[in-house]
């Protein structure tokens, strides 16, 4: 590695290299992700171009040195953790290269923060709709590699639905561009969406061309509100009835009392609390929506009074995870997806698991698409119970035809469960095809090894 380090110094400059024996305070940022998965970098490199990334991967492949890409470190599954590997920090690659208001796309480097992109797009009357909870920090490369979701997925879809083209550096240092910034393109295999959600195991994204759309015009019917229920059964019936009546709000989220209370305590928001809460943003059919909720047993509602109040409610939902983290316990967070008609049963099951293991499990998520976020709180004395609870929560989702991840990804947290899901729902042949693909694209297994899927049956 010594000769390689000299090479990297010449390539990037010493100021863009950070070693694990460094005394710099910034080193601490690289030693864990947002969920506190530990990381042990061999060296941290900070490139500023696709060309530099290509040269780094060429040398890494020659020396069989594993590499993991890192954006803002907001992973919740250990996806960006290193174990004696090179960490490629993409935060210097933060140029917005083009905003095209005729063809409706933005061309950006991988290190562009989603919120910064939307701040620029707003000046032109556009926005990039996907909004992960980490939008103020997360980068475009990471969002694409994880196929991140967020609160507006119910109406707008996940990140993959907004990616037109990507520039990717492969394991051997070669650079390729997949797709075109076109509304329609049917030439070749869809490698763009193969890269979406691949978690840095097939190639490293350095640039992306993403769709943008005009900012919606607010009308008098536009409202953000909370609807309260005394139990999850009533809230679940309301979710199903809204879908049956073809009502598609912009946002349809849910939170329990423990989640909302933790956010209020941590951030002093003063948002009304309830046993089961739906957070809704709608631009039509408010009267019909509230009528359905009332028929399903709603105990009341709170409608935001003005734009500032709307932002307060939005912040309360976006800060769910940070509020739970403030409870000063370790957190095992999940993001299972279940069929909408199984959502109430699943929420009841989480309550049963909480009682079974004597663990606090604040729960929220995306009611509109069945994406549930149980957060299992534990300490050193209850770590084993938390692991069992996590396994039960994942396995139950698989049994009811769901998925063990909707947006957080697999990383190193859910490999066993992801492979169990693939075997049950898709067959072992599909799992084997994925392994063969990984071996073909990365024959020396240097790209984020040991994450996403195993290369052999255990």
PyMOL commands that set and color helices and strands:
alter all, ss='L'
color gray80, all
select helices_A, chain A and resi 2-12+14-16+25-30+50-63+114-122+140-146+153-156+159-162+191-195+232-244+257-267+286-295+307-318+320-325+340-357+367-369+380-399+415-425+428-441
alter helices_A, ss='H'
color red, helices_A
select strands_A, chain A and resi 17-19+40-45+67-70+83-89+96-100+105-109+126-127+163-169+175-179+204-211+213-214+223-229+251-256+276-282+298-303+330-333+336-337+361-366+371-378
alter strands_A, ss='S'
color yellow, strands_A
deselect
rebuild
show_as cartoon
